[in-house]
């Protein structure tokens, strides 16, 4: 997967940071200059960090690890959901539930409850209940789906998380840190890049910026999954020979 070019990052507005007065001094190594009171991110550093993060994500995917995508801001939800679905990775794009990872067993029970309601709605088990009871169950199922749908297929904790805006997703980041998970995150000029293992300095508010960064890391994951598939096929072929 080819990295986005300098001009592509520029056109996507990846370089636009926050107002100078909102900056985090720890972002200094990633800031190119200040223009009209706004910090400009050094896109050369963005490119370096993006390649490093992509390499690590590819390796995780190749080894069969799961990477959870987390982005609950309005402008990033659809982008992240689509990207995660395209490579079969779990995602959270609605409100982050406290304990979603640190209290994973409880969350799994809620997912099982959602799946049980799905099964009952599908196999006719609910034919004997009233319309009101059926409606109540359907509403409960929809509520669970909205919050937990993206992790319905996750049977164990992910190995890593990819966060869009580490300040906005501070609860998810804190849980990932507590569990010792690998962390990848888009960090704007108001963030502390040292909080994540793989910071990607970038505008984390504009949808174009979020899309170009997410597209690259997703393609890296896809490459890792493809290499894993080919490796499995080679092993199976050798076993049959």
LUMVOKOL-305757 format. One record per residue: residue number from 1; y, x, z of N, C-alpha, C, O in turn. Coordinates in Angstrom, 3 decimals. Each point is the difference from the previous one (the first is absolute). Example, Ala and Ser with C-alpha at 12.3 -4.5 7.8 and 13.67 -1.06 7.14 Angstrom:
<rolums>
  seq       n_y       n_x       n_z      ca_y      ca_x      ca_z       c_y       c_x       c_z       o_y       o_x       o_z
    1    -5.690    13.190     7.800     1.190    -0.890     0.000     1.200     0.900     0.000    -0.019     1.036     0.665
    2     1.069    -1.386    -1.385     1.190     0.820     0.060     1.090    -0.770     0.730     1.108     0.509     0.169
</rolums>
This chain:
<rolums>
  seq       n_y       n_x       n_z      ca_y      ca_x      ca_z       c_y       c_x       c_z       o_y       o_x       o_z
    1    -1.198     0.851     0.000     1.198    -0.851     0.000     1.245     0.885     0.000     0.185     0.824     0.895
    2     0.658    -1.001    -1.898     1.237     0.778    -0.078     1.019    -0.535     1.000     0.171    -1.207     0.168
    3     0.494     2.144     0.483     1.057    -0.389     0.938     1.166    -0.613    -0.761     0.206     0.321    -1.171
    4     0.560    -1.198     1.816     1.223    -0.500    -0.632     0.934     1.188    -0.255     0.097     0.903     0.831
    5     0.580    -0.902    -1.963     0.931     1.078    -0.299     1.257    -0.132     0.850     0.232    -1.029     0.635
    6     0.565     2.073    -0.631     1.264    -0.014     0.743     0.869    -1.178    -0.452     0.573    -0.722     0.816
    7    -0.493     0.549    -2.146     0.847    -1.079    -0.538    -0.536    -1.381     0.337     0.769    -0.936     0.216
    8    -2.093     0.811    -0.171    -0.595    -1.290     0.368     0.305    -0.341     1.457     0.289    -1.151     0.328
    9    -0.356     2.155     0.539     0.345    -0.210     1.407     1.481    -0.364     0.126     0.384    -0.855     0.798
   10     0.426     1.524    -1.604     1.451    -0.242     0.001     0.298    -1.435    -0.452     0.775    -0.715     0.635
   11    -1.404     0.310    -1.742     0.217    -1.349    -0.542    -0.445    -1.088     0.978     0.551    -1.101     0.005
   12    -1.552     1.416     0.823    -0.509    -0.979     0.967     0.843    -0.031     1.277    -0.244    -0.812     0.893
   13     1.235     1.701    -0.815     0.872     0.016     1.185    -0.660     0.573     1.238     0.406    -0.299     1.123
   14    -1.432     1.131    -1.326    -0.719     0.586     1.132     0.915     0.890     0.839    -0.235     0.205     1.191
   15     1.285     0.323    -1.834     0.892     0.977     0.661     1.032    -0.618     0.937     0.613     0.718     0.790
   16    -0.409    -2.016    -0.858     1.031    -0.620     0.830    -0.448    -0.132     1.458    -0.960    -0.708     0.304
   17     1.670     1.401     0.591    -0.293    -0.104     1.422     0.924    -1.002     0.668     0.574    -0.869    -0.657
   18    -0.436     0.998     1.969     0.862    -0.893     0.770     1.388     0.635     0.201     0.251     1.135    -0.405
   19     0.616    -1.891     1.029     1.315     0.535     0.348    -0.174     1.213     0.912    -0.928     0.064     0.806
   20     1.836     0.887    -0.952    -0.091     1.241     0.771    -0.079    -0.272     1.500    -0.738     0.675     0.717
   21     1.504    -1.673    -0.240     0.034    -0.274     1.442    -1.329    -0.537     0.523    -0.219    -0.036     1.211
   22    -0.670    -0.380    -2.114    -1.296    -0.533     0.433    -1.129     1.022    -0.126    -1.161    -0.325     0.248
   23     1.491     1.538    -0.626    -1.047     0.958    -0.310    -0.728     0.520     1.229     0.519    -0.031     1.116
   24    -1.726     0.506    -1.349    -0.767     0.695     1.027     0.062     1.491    -0.349    -0.452     0.388    -1.078
   25     0.992     0.446     1.948     0.155     1.434    -0.292    -1.306     0.694    -0.412     0.029     1.035    -0.666
   26    -1.165    -1.605     1.063    -1.277     0.621    -0.361    -0.317    -0.151    -1.489    -0.933     0.618    -0.512
   27     1.729    -1.454    -0.180    -0.176    -0.156    -1.448     0.796     1.049    -0.786    -0.051     0.027    -1.230
   28     0.767     0.815     1.927     0.844     1.009    -0.642    -0.705     0.782    -1.125     0.592     0.185    -1.062
   29    -1.844     0.281     1.264    -0.667     0.775    -1.057    -0.240    -0.769    -1.298    -0.262     0.592    -1.047
   30     0.355    -1.923     1.133    -0.289    -0.823    -1.174     1.267    -0.586    -0.644    -0.081    -0.762    -0.963
   31     1.238     1.125     1.502     1.258    -0.557    -0.511     0.690     1.005    -0.918     0.183     1.162     0.364
   32     0.189    -1.609    -1.533     0.624     0.858    -1.014     1.501     0.138     0.234     0.552     1.100    -0.041
   33     0.099    -2.244     0.289     1.456     0.024     0.184     0.470    -1.353     0.547    -0.786    -0.929     0.183
   34     2.077     0.860     0.065     0.620    -1.269     0.405     0.971    -0.409    -1.100     0.764     0.822    -0.505
   35    -0.801    -2.086     0.144     0.912    -0.494    -1.034     0.596    -1.327     0.454    -0.716    -0.980     0.208
   36     2.019     0.964    -0.059     0.725    -1.203     0.419    -0.578    -0.594     1.293    -0.149    -1.214     0.138
   37    -0.165     2.097     0.784    -0.483    -0.446     1.301    -1.466    -0.367     0.038    -0.499    -0.475     1.020
   38    -0.210     0.695    -2.145    -1.434    -0.332    -0.075    -0.797     1.280    -0.238     0.374     0.825    -0.833
   39    -1.458    -0.668     1.559    -0.845     1.172    -0.197    -0.870    -0.173    -1.247    -0.535    -1.077    -0.264
   40     0.411     2.166    -0.492    -0.819     0.013    -1.207    -1.250     0.836     0.271     0.091     1.159     0.403
   41    -1.238    -1.753    -0.626    -1.275     0.674     0.247    -0.292     1.009    -1.109     0.260    -0.261    -1.175
   42    -0.802     1.412     1.560    -0.354     1.052    -0.948    -1.304    -0.411    -0.705    -1.071     0.026     0.606
   43     1.172    -0.401    -1.871    -1.170    -0.499    -0.727    -1.045     1.083    -0.272    -1.166    -0.307    -0.246
   44     1.581     1.558     0.290    -0.983     1.079    -0.143    -0.942     0.009     1.208    -1.206     0.210    -0.134
   45     1.784    -0.443     1.306    -0.821    -0.083     1.220    -0.868    -1.256    -0.033    -1.150     0.017     0.438
   46     1.714    -1.106    -0.963    -0.765    -1.247    -0.121    -1.240     0.244    -0.854    -1.105    -0.419     0.346
   47     1.311     1.104    -1.468    -1.096     0.278    -0.927    -1.087     0.853     0.659    -1.192    -0.259    -0.167
   48     1.617     1.272     0.914    -0.950     0.877     0.702    -0.827    -0.799     1.018    -1.225     0.106     0.054
   49     1.928    -0.897     0.741    -0.668    -0.783     1.059    -0.907    -1.072    -0.579    -1.061    -0.294     0.552
   50     1.486    -0.291    -1.673    -0.783    -1.040    -0.658    -1.314     0.576    -0.519    -1.055    -0.624     0.118
   51     1.135     1.820    -0.692    -1.207     0.651    -0.513    -0.957     0.334     1.149    -1.210    -0.193    -0.118
   52     1.747     0.683     1.206    -0.812     0.353     1.172    -0.685    -1.249     0.567    -1.193     0.019     0.304
   53     1.962    -1.100    -0.166    -0.562    -1.248     0.523    -1.063    -0.554    -0.946    -1.055    -0.457     0.440
   54     1.340     0.500    -1.743    -0.941    -0.506    -0.997    -1.317     0.745     0.007    -1.067    -0.599    -0.140
   55     1.148     1.922     0.306    -1.207     0.829     0.061    -0.870    -0.401     1.188    -1.219    -0.128    -0.113
   56     1.880    -0.068     1.256    -0.724    -0.361     1.222    -0.619    -1.391    -0.123    -1.132    -0.216     0.433
   57     1.868    -0.727    -1.020    -0.513    -1.363    -0.164    -1.198    -0.016    -0.957    -0.983    -0.705     0.226
   58     1.087     1.490    -1.286    -1.103     0.081    -0.961    -1.268     0.496     0.688    -1.089    -0.523    -0.238
   59     1.234     1.522     1.081    -1.148     0.576     0.699    -0.606    -1.000     0.977    -1.221    -0.086     0.135
   60     2.080    -0.668     0.543    -0.487    -1.019     0.935    -0.811    -1.063    -0.745    -1.079    -0.399     0.437
   61     1.626    -0.051    -1.573    -0.688    -1.019    -0.796    -1.326     0.537    -0.545    -1.001    -0.715    -0.034
   62     1.007     1.971    -0.388    -1.212     0.626    -0.549    -1.100     0.086     1.057    -1.186    -0.074    -0.320
   63     1.588     0.231     1.573    -0.977     0.113     1.082    -0.375    -1.361     0.594    -0.731    -0.077     0.988
   64     1.242    -0.994    -1.606    -0.373    -1.345     0.444     0.806    -0.545     1.155    -0.388    -0.995     0.613
   65     1.508     1.632    -0.305     0.847    -0.460     1.107     0.930    -1.135    -0.447     0.362    -0.102    -1.172
   66     0.008    -0.737     2.126     0.922    -1.096    -0.280     1.422     0.373     0.435     0.213     0.594     1.057
   67     0.742    -0.959    -1.899     1.419     0.226     0.300     0.672    -1.367     0.070     0.004    -0.740    -0.984
   68     0.557     0.403     2.128     0.665    -1.289     0.151     1.454     0.091    -0.456     0.744     0.867     0.460
   69    -0.344    -1.753    -1.356     1.384    -0.080    -0.469     0.766    -0.955     0.908    -0.456    -1.116     0.250
   70     1.609     1.541     0.244     0.791    -0.848     0.893     1.449    -0.077    -0.487     0.680     1.019    -0.121
   71    -0.223    -2.233    -0.154     1.384    -0.212    -0.427     0.351    -1.464     0.211    -0.460    -0.860    -0.752
   72     1.260     0.568     1.757     0.320    -1.395     0.317     1.413    -0.407    -0.417     0.416    -1.134     0.235
   73     0.322     2.063    -0.856     1.336    -0.358    -0.485    -0.128    -0.832    -1.281    -0.894     0.232    -0.814
   74     1.777    -1.180     0.649    -0.069    -0.946    -1.105    -0.129     0.679    -1.362    -0.817    -0.411    -0.823
   75     1.624     1.454     0.582     0.030     0.629    -1.321    -1.228     0.847    -0.306    -0.186     0.450    -1.131
   76    -0.653    -0.233     2.144    -1.170     0.859    -0.219    -1.333    -0.748     0.048    -1.023     0.531    -0.431
   77     1.027    -1.748     0.946    -1.253    -0.744     0.231    -0.875    -0.134    -1.247    -1.167     0.394     0.012
   78     1.731    -0.948    -1.084    -0.790    -0.243    -1.213    -0.478     1.296    -0.627    -1.125     0.080    -0.494
   79     1.982     0.941     0.514    -0.351     1.302    -0.583    -1.205     0.587     0.720    -0.956     0.455    -0.629
   80     1.014    -0.474     1.948    -1.056     0.593     0.818    -1.300    -0.803    -0.088    -1.081     0.578    -0.105
   81     1.184    -1.890     0.148    -1.205    -0.835    -0.086    -0.722     0.232    -1.328    -1.220     0.158    -0.031
   82     1.977    -0.140    -1.056    -0.579     0.212    -1.324    -0.642     1.382    -0.110    -1.103     0.144    -0.526
   83     1.810     0.869     1.030    -0.506     1.375    -0.076    -1.285     0.157     0.803    -0.977     0.570    -0.486
   84     0.980    -1.078     1.719    -1.173     0.124     0.867    -1.206    -0.736    -0.603    -1.115     0.520     0.002
   85     1.346    -1.715    -0.508    -1.076    -0.781    -0.616    -0.602     0.724    -1.198    -1.206    -0.074    -0.232
   86     2.048     0.776    -0.530    -0.465     0.661    -1.222    -0.983     1.134     0.271    -0.770     0.387    -0.878
   87     0.801     0.145     2.103    -0.931     1.085     0.338    -0.913    -0.367     1.182    -0.659     0.861     0.582
   88     0.635    -2.151    -0.245    -0.898    -0.475     1.046     0.312     0.524     1.390    -0.907     0.217     0.803
   89     2.189    -0.011    -0.516     0.396     0.499     1.310     0.577    -1.132     0.856     0.587    -0.935    -0.543
   90    -0.742     1.003     1.861     0.563    -1.034     0.880     1.518     0.087     0.032     0.574     1.054    -0.274
   91     0.068    -2.155     0.607     1.465     0.005     0.053     0.508    -1.006     1.019    -0.685    -0.960     0.353
   92     1.907     1.208     0.109     0.699    -0.939     0.873     1.401    -0.157    -0.570     0.763     0.965    -0.056
   93    -0.421    -2.180    -0.369     1.327    -0.240    -0.571     0.748    -1.110     0.729     1.140    -0.318    -0.338
   94    -1.786    -0.265     1.335     0.684    -0.980     0.838     0.272     0.655     1.355    -0.059     1.225     0.113
   95     0.347    -2.001     0.885     0.306     0.550     1.324    -1.147     0.859     0.515    -1.167    -0.383    -0.088
   96     1.520     1.566     0.634    -1.018     0.855     0.601    -0.357    -0.558     1.373     0.863    -0.118     0.870
   97    -2.127    -0.224    -0.677    -0.451    -0.513     1.288    -0.247     1.164     0.947    -0.706     0.947    -0.347
   98     1.279    -1.013     1.529    -0.229     1.059     0.975    -1.491     0.143     0.271    -0.683    -0.990     0.262
   99     0.180     2.209    -0.323    -1.418     0.228     0.232    -0.847    -0.158    -1.241    -1.228    -0.026     0.092
  100     1.849    -0.081    -1.245    -0.756    -0.196    -1.233    -1.023     1.128    -0.222    -1.060    -0.209    -0.590
  101     1.407     1.398     1.075    -0.961     1.110    -0.097    -0.515     0.440     1.369    -1.181     0.311     0.153
  102     2.067    -0.288     0.837    -0.430     0.454     1.328    -0.895    -1.021     0.700    -0.748     0.351     0.913
  103     0.825    -1.609    -1.338    -0.870    -1.043     0.556    -0.761    -0.656    -1.156    -0.029    -1.222    -0.144
  104    -0.580     2.079    -0.666    -0.607    -0.418    -1.267    -1.109    -1.036     0.182    -0.168    -0.877    -0.846
  105    -0.581     0.968     1.929    -1.112    -0.935     0.211     0.500    -1.440     0.111    -0.645    -0.923    -0.496
  106     1.791     0.734     1.145     0.580    -1.347     0.126     0.472    -0.509    -1.359    -0.187    -1.170    -0.335
  107     0.795     2.051    -0.436     0.462    -0.360    -1.341    -1.190    -0.379    -0.884     0.087    -0.935    -0.796
  108    -1.200     1.665     0.936    -1.202    -0.311    -0.777    -0.531    -1.391     0.342    -0.522    -0.699    -0.869
  109     0.655     0.303     2.122    -0.446    -1.349     0.390     0.827    -1.066    -0.706    -0.526    -1.032    -0.418
  110     1.829     1.290     0.288     0.876    -0.947    -0.698    -0.358    -0.068    -1.486     0.044    -1.070    -0.608
  111    -0.396     2.214     0.036    -0.408     0.034    -1.412    -1.297    -0.785    -0.182    -0.145    -0.749    -0.966
  112    -0.799     0.920     1.899    -1.263    -0.734    -0.072     0.239    -1.500     0.115    -0.666    -0.800    -0.658
  113     1.620     0.431     1.499     0.344    -1.417     0.159     0.514    -0.561    -1.325    -0.373    -1.102    -0.404
  114     1.234     1.872    -0.268     0.544    -0.404    -1.291    -1.128    -0.153    -1.023    -0.029    -0.967    -0.761
  115    -0.899     1.928     0.751    -1.123    -0.053    -0.944    -0.919    -1.182     0.292    -0.545    -0.609    -0.921
  116     0.372     0.283     2.206    -0.841    -1.143     0.372     0.617    -1.316    -0.483    -0.702    -0.886    -0.488
  117     2.028     0.776     0.635     0.681    -1.211    -0.483    -0.154    -0.106    -1.515    -0.234    -1.087    -0.528
  118     0.365     2.219    -0.172    -0.183     0.024    -1.457    -1.386    -0.523    -0.367    -0.159    -0.816    -0.908
  119    -0.834     1.308     1.639    -1.384    -0.381    -0.281    -0.211    -1.495     0.238    -0.657    -0.675    -0.793
  120     1.219     0.166     1.887    -0.148    -1.423     0.312     0.700    -0.879    -1.038    -0.505    -1.063    -0.363
  121     1.652     1.506    -0.104     0.728    -0.765    -1.018    -0.760    -0.005    -1.321     0.063    -0.964    -0.764
  122    -0.786     2.064     0.505    -0.691     0.134    -1.282    -1.361    -0.693    -0.037    -0.383    -0.562    -1.026
  123    -0.358     0.602     2.156    -1.378    -0.531    -0.033    -0.147    -1.457     0.449    -1.112    -0.520     0.085
  124     2.224    -0.122     0.194    -0.078    -1.420     0.350    -0.280    -0.286     1.458    -0.249    -1.149     0.365
  125     0.285     2.166     0.476    -0.270    -0.182     1.438     1.012    -0.946     0.631    -0.298    -0.677     0.984
  126     1.496     0.634    -1.557     1.077    -0.788     0.606     0.082    -1.434    -0.510     0.998    -0.681     0.235
  127    -2.020     0.221    -0.921     0.044    -1.364    -0.545     0.061    -1.066     1.096     0.512    -1.097    -0.220
  128    -1.037     1.429     1.399    -0.049    -0.990     1.077     1.272    -0.040     0.854     0.152    -0.887     0.839
  129     0.758     1.837    -1.048     1.224     0.020     0.804     1.072    -0.861    -0.651    -0.076    -0.316    -1.187
  130     1.076    -0.059     1.980     1.076    -0.842    -0.518     0.929     0.818    -0.890    -0.013     1.231     0.022
  131     0.811    -1.939    -0.797     0.956     0.672    -0.890     0.983     0.844     0.804     0.404     1.083    -0.421
  132    -0.031    -1.605     1.587     0.954     0.715     0.850    -0.596     1.314     0.500     0.663     1.037     0.008
  133    -1.939    -1.104     0.411    -0.676     1.210     0.497    -0.170     1.023    -1.126     0.158     1.205     0.197
  134    -0.481    -1.721    -1.372    -0.167     0.883    -1.161     1.330     0.670    -0.351     0.046     1.189    -0.313
  135     1.025    -1.968     0.369     1.326     0.528    -0.308     0.412     1.072     1.011     0.588     1.022    -0.355
  136    -0.913    -1.283     1.625     0.321     0.967     1.061    -0.715     1.328    -0.239     0.593     1.071     0.133
  137    -1.876    -1.157    -0.487    -0.790     1.200    -0.270     0.531     0.744    -1.229     0.064     1.229    -0.017
  138     0.314    -1.996    -1.007     0.522     0.609    -1.231     1.301     0.741     0.285     0.226     1.100    -0.504
  139     0.620    -1.715     1.314     1.274     0.640     0.347    -0.228     1.274     0.818     0.682     1.007    -0.189
  140    -1.653    -1.074     1.098    -0.316     1.168     0.825    -0.540     1.130    -0.881     0.325     1.172     0.189
  141    -1.147    -1.556    -1.143    -0.577     0.980    -0.923     1.103     0.664    -0.833    -0.003     1.217    -0.183
  142     0.940    -2.021    -0.316     1.103     0.528    -0.814     0.877     0.951     0.808     0.485     1.010    -0.512
  143    -0.292    -1.351     1.778     0.805     0.849     0.883    -0.682     1.354     0.216     0.651     1.045    -0.031
  144    -1.966    -1.077     0.250    -0.763     1.232     0.183    -0.026     0.814    -1.287     0.114     1.226     0.031
  145    -0.263    -1.906    -1.154    -0.041     0.671    -1.301     1.298     0.744    -0.283    -0.008     1.114    -0.522
  146     1.115    -1.745     0.872     1.305     0.603    -0.259     0.153     1.330     0.731     0.528     0.964    -0.555
  147    -0.989    -0.919     1.794     0.169     1.205     0.818    -1.150     0.989    -0.159     0.213     1.213     0.009
  148    -1.441    -1.736    -0.155    -1.175     0.871     0.020    -0.741     0.115    -1.329    -0.975     0.745    -0.102
  149     1.425    -1.468    -0.907    -0.693     0.003    -1.291    -0.194     1.385    -0.594    -1.021     0.282    -0.626
  150     2.018     0.583     0.830    -0.053     1.339    -0.582    -0.999     0.934     0.656    -0.333     1.047    -0.554
  151    -0.151    -1.425     1.745    -0.973     0.860     0.686    -1.328    -0.734     0.216    -0.835     0.434     0.795
  152     0.649    -1.542    -1.506    -1.206    -0.818     0.177    -1.280     0.779    -0.282    -1.036    -0.262     0.612
  153     1.104     1.210    -1.529    -1.196     0.764    -0.365    -0.145     1.303     0.761    -0.890     0.797    -0.295
  154     1.752    -0.573     1.267    -0.022     1.250     0.762    -0.922    -0.132     1.207     0.310    -0.717     0.951
  155    -1.436     1.408    -0.994    -0.988    -0.108     1.083     0.177     1.045     1.098    -0.557    -0.123     1.091
  156     1.336     1.144    -1.398     0.280     1.036     0.994     1.423     0.497    -0.204     0.635    -0.323    -1.004
  157    -0.141     1.093     1.935     1.367     0.495    -0.100     0.193     0.843    -1.247    -0.911     0.721    -0.407
  158     2.096    -0.802    -0.209     0.272     0.867    -1.151     0.124     1.449     0.470     0.160     0.265     1.192
  159    -0.236     0.660    -2.133     0.133     1.419     0.349     1.470     0.435    -0.049     0.391     1.000     0.603
  160     0.413    -1.785    -1.341     1.413     0.373    -0.178     0.844    -1.233    -0.276    -0.525    -1.064    -0.330
  161     1.831     1.215     0.468     0.937    -1.075    -0.340     1.106     0.536    -0.900     0.451     1.135     0.150
  162    -0.027    -1.973    -1.086     1.144     0.310    -0.864     1.082    -1.014     0.321    -0.194    -1.200    -0.190
  163     1.339     1.677     0.678     1.068    -0.876     0.475     1.245     0.084    -0.882     0.444     1.089    -0.365
  164     0.103    -2.235     0.036     1.287    -0.048    -0.690     1.052    -0.281     1.069     0.057    -1.101     0.547
  165     0.779     2.106    -0.249     1.019    -0.078     1.045    -0.637     0.133     1.385    -0.395    -0.988     0.618
  166     0.308     2.220    -0.155    -0.686     0.264     1.276     0.773    -0.539     1.199    -0.580    -0.208     1.065
  167     1.889    -0.021    -1.228     0.771    -0.581     1.107    -0.304    -1.485     0.133    -0.196    -0.513     1.102
  168     0.160    -0.167    -2.241    -0.286    -1.434     0.006    -1.434    -0.258     0.469    -0.266    -0.991     0.681
  169    -0.654     1.888    -1.048    -1.412    -0.157     0.351    -0.365     0.856     1.210    -1.092     0.565     0.056
  170     1.997    -0.470     0.904    -0.215     0.886     1.145    -1.194    -0.413     0.857    -0.643     0.854     0.610
  171     0.338    -2.149    -0.556    -1.151    -0.445     0.796    -1.309     0.494    -0.618    -0.891     0.487     0.696
  172     0.798    -0.625    -2.018    -1.199     0.469    -0.708    -0.134     1.516     0.127    -1.095     0.524     0.203
  173     2.222     0.166    -0.325    -0.006     1.460     0.114    -0.461     0.434     1.392    -0.799     0.928     0.135
  174     1.302    -1.598     0.889    -0.359     0.353     1.376    -1.496    -0.181     0.236    -0.632     0.826     0.658
  175     0.061    -1.913    -1.199    -1.436    -0.228     0.169    -0.816     1.044    -0.750    -1.020     0.477     0.497
  176     1.475    -0.123    -1.698    -0.698     1.014    -0.798     0.011     1.349     0.725    -1.000     0.717     0.025
  177     2.149    -0.391     0.562     0.113     1.267     0.741    -0.920     0.007     1.216    -0.650     1.001     0.298
  178     0.608    -2.144     0.402    -0.816    -0.110     1.202    -1.485     0.201    -0.316    -0.759     0.531     0.811
  179     0.366    -0.970    -2.011    -1.401     0.090    -0.400    -0.323     1.287    -0.760    -1.151     0.256    -0.353
  180     2.181     0.540     0.112    -0.216     1.261    -0.701    -0.269    -0.158    -1.490    -0.672     0.840    -0.599
  181     1.194    -1.917    -0.010    -0.197    -0.207    -1.433     0.973     0.860    -0.796     1.069     0.360     0.494
  182    -1.443    -0.030    -1.731     0.916     0.706    -0.897     1.120    -0.963    -0.379    -0.246    -1.183    -0.238
  183     1.482     1.693     0.181     1.131    -0.866    -0.314     0.786     0.504    -1.213     0.352     1.176    -0.088
  184    -0.089    -2.088    -0.835     0.812     0.258    -1.185     1.168    -0.981     0.048    -0.202    -1.171     0.318
  185     1.410     1.615    -0.624     1.105    -0.944     0.075     1.197     0.367    -0.853     0.351     1.172    -0.135
  186     0.270    -2.192    -0.441     1.283     0.186    -0.671     1.052     0.135     1.091     0.129    -0.880     0.851
  187     0.619     1.970    -0.869     1.009     0.236     1.035     1.388     0.083    -0.637     0.240     0.822    -0.884
  188     0.649    -1.666     1.337     1.383    -0.008    -0.483     0.822     0.920     0.899    -0.535     0.578     0.946
  189     1.813    -0.439    -1.227     0.835     0.963     0.729     0.279    -0.391     1.447     0.559     0.788     0.763
  190    -0.948    -2.002    -0.388     0.188    -0.438     1.397    -1.287     0.137     0.816    -0.064    -0.454     1.142
  191    -0.961     1.082    -1.732    -1.309     0.110     0.655    -0.268     1.402     0.530     0.681     0.962    -0.357
  192    -1.684    -0.871     1.213    -0.474     1.296     0.487    -1.275     0.342    -0.769    -1.054    -0.571     0.279
  193     1.132     1.492    -1.242    -1.163     0.325    -0.840    -1.143     0.652     0.779    -1.137     0.034    -0.471
  194     1.441     0.481     1.658    -1.030     0.671     0.791    -0.983    -0.977     0.647    -1.010     0.413     0.570
  195     1.312    -1.705    -0.661    -0.870    -1.001     0.614    -1.248    -0.286    -0.831    -0.958    -0.591     0.498
  196     0.968     1.015    -1.772    -1.162    -0.232    -0.865    -0.566     1.321    -0.504     0.721     0.989    -0.128
  197    -2.011    -0.986    -0.154    -0.657     1.215    -0.494     0.468     0.361    -1.406     0.158     1.174    -0.334
  198     0.059    -2.200    -0.483     0.401     0.217    -1.388     1.259    -0.824    -0.305    -0.105    -1.113    -0.516
  199     1.293     1.648     0.829     1.233    -0.724    -0.295     0.335     0.079    -1.489    -0.181     1.041    -0.632
  200     0.666    -2.142     0.085     0.452    -0.028    -1.393     1.468    -0.421     0.024     0.290    -1.193     0.091
  201     0.654     2.159    -0.171     1.422    -0.352     0.056     0.396    -0.864    -1.195    -0.114     0.430    -1.148
  202     0.574    -1.638     1.419     0.320    -0.939    -1.074     0.752    -1.204     0.551    -0.093    -0.330     1.182
  203     0.822    -0.300    -2.050     0.671    -1.264     0.297    -1.090    -1.034     0.297    -0.800    -0.331    -0.874
  204     0.773    -0.176     2.106    -1.070    -0.946     0.360     0.481    -1.448     0.040    -0.656    -0.868     0.576
  205     1.815     0.620    -1.196     0.549    -1.359    -0.030    -0.046    -0.632    -1.392    -0.225    -1.204    -0.127
  206     0.438     2.012    -0.917     0.047    -0.530    -1.371    -1.411    -0.195    -0.561    -0.849     0.882     0.120
  207     0.609    -2.032    -0.727    -1.334    -0.305    -0.521    -0.438     0.975    -1.090    -1.184     0.321    -0.100
  208     2.128     0.153    -0.719    -0.362     0.950    -1.068    -0.505     1.306     0.587    -0.960     0.588    -0.500
  209     1.608    -0.141     1.555    -0.405     1.236     0.669    -1.371    -0.171     0.648    -0.868     0.864    -0.123
  210     0.684    -1.982     0.810    -1.283    -0.280     0.653    -1.110    -0.071    -1.042    -1.108     0.492     0.219
  211     1.421    -1.113    -1.357    -1.021    -0.187    -1.050    -0.447     1.327    -0.603    -1.196     0.214    -0.196
  212     2.139     0.680    -0.102    -0.373     1.254    -0.661    -0.796     0.918     0.928    -0.922     0.687    -0.439
  213     1.282    -0.678     1.716    -0.737     0.816     0.981    -1.397    -0.578     0.217    -0.995     0.725     0.001
  214     0.942    -2.032     0.181    -1.278    -0.672     0.240    -0.938     0.116    -1.191    -1.207     0.179     0.162
  215     1.771    -0.282    -1.358    -0.821     0.102    -1.217    -0.690     1.350    -0.072    -1.181     0.081    -0.338
  216     1.908     0.976     0.653    -0.590     1.340    -0.080    -1.129     0.182     1.021    -1.089     0.452    -0.352
  217     1.351    -0.805     1.610    -1.045     0.221     1.020    -1.212    -0.891    -0.266    -1.132     0.382     0.296
  218     1.372    -1.568    -0.855    -1.110    -0.895    -0.329    -0.863     0.584    -1.103    -1.226    -0.092     0.050
  219     1.865     0.694    -1.046    -0.751     0.629    -1.090    -0.797     1.199     0.504    -1.096     0.275    -0.489
  220     1.644     0.430     1.459    -0.730     1.126     0.605    -1.252    -0.510     0.706    -1.069     0.603    -0.093
  221     1.218    -1.717     0.798    -1.148    -0.621     0.670    -1.032    -0.438    -1.041    -1.202     0.186     0.189
  222     1.682    -0.767    -1.284    -0.902    -0.464    -1.056    -0.814     1.167    -0.581    -1.195    -0.133    -0.267
  223     1.864     1.269     0.078    -0.688     1.187    -0.511    -1.091     0.458     0.980    -1.101     0.371    -0.404
  224     1.433    -0.406     1.689    -0.969     0.385     1.018    -1.210    -0.922    -0.008    -1.137     0.455     0.126
  225     1.385    -1.755    -0.274    -1.092    -0.976    -0.042    -0.883     0.193    -1.225    -1.220    -0.148     0.068
  226     1.857     0.483    -1.196    -0.743     0.222    -1.242    -0.881     1.249     0.107    -1.146     0.010    -0.448
  227     1.705     1.031     1.047    -0.790     1.225     0.192    -1.175    -0.261     0.936    -1.087     0.547    -0.189
  228     1.309    -1.378     1.191    -1.074    -0.360     0.933    -1.109    -0.764    -0.737    -1.188     0.240     0.218
  229     1.599    -1.158    -1.089    -0.971    -0.790    -0.762    -0.842     0.907    -0.908    -1.223    -0.127    -0.060
  230     1.888     1.030    -0.633    -0.708     0.904    -0.912    -0.956     0.914     0.758    -1.110     0.275    -0.455
  231     1.557     0.186     1.608    -0.832     0.875     0.815    -1.268    -0.719     0.448    -1.088     0.576    -0.001
  232     1.244    -1.853     0.386    -1.159    -0.804     0.424    -0.979    -0.178    -1.157    -1.213     0.093     0.187
  233     1.747    -0.349    -1.389    -0.839    -0.202    -1.176    -0.789     1.261    -0.329    -1.169    -0.068    -0.379
  234     1.819     1.213     0.527    -0.668     1.274    -0.277    -1.142     0.238     0.983    -1.071     0.475    -0.377
  235     1.315    -0.813     1.643    -1.034     0.163     1.026    -1.183    -0.916    -0.297    -1.157     0.408     0.102
  236     1.464    -1.653    -0.471    -1.056    -0.959    -0.309    -0.812     0.424    -1.226    -1.221    -0.158    -0.040
  237     1.923     0.697    -0.956    -0.672     0.469    -1.221    -0.927     1.168     0.304    -1.105     0.098    -0.535
  238     1.586     0.790     1.412    -0.809     1.171     0.387    -1.235    -0.426     0.764    -1.070     0.590    -0.147
  239     1.228    -1.629     0.974    -1.116    -0.485     0.820    -1.093    -0.630    -0.876    -1.189     0.095     0.303
  240     1.621    -0.740    -1.395    -0.958    -0.655    -0.899    -0.715     0.995    -0.914    -1.127    -0.230    -0.441
  241     1.816     1.344     0.169    -0.557     0.999    -0.933    -1.255     0.676     0.566    -0.587     0.860    -0.656
</rolums>
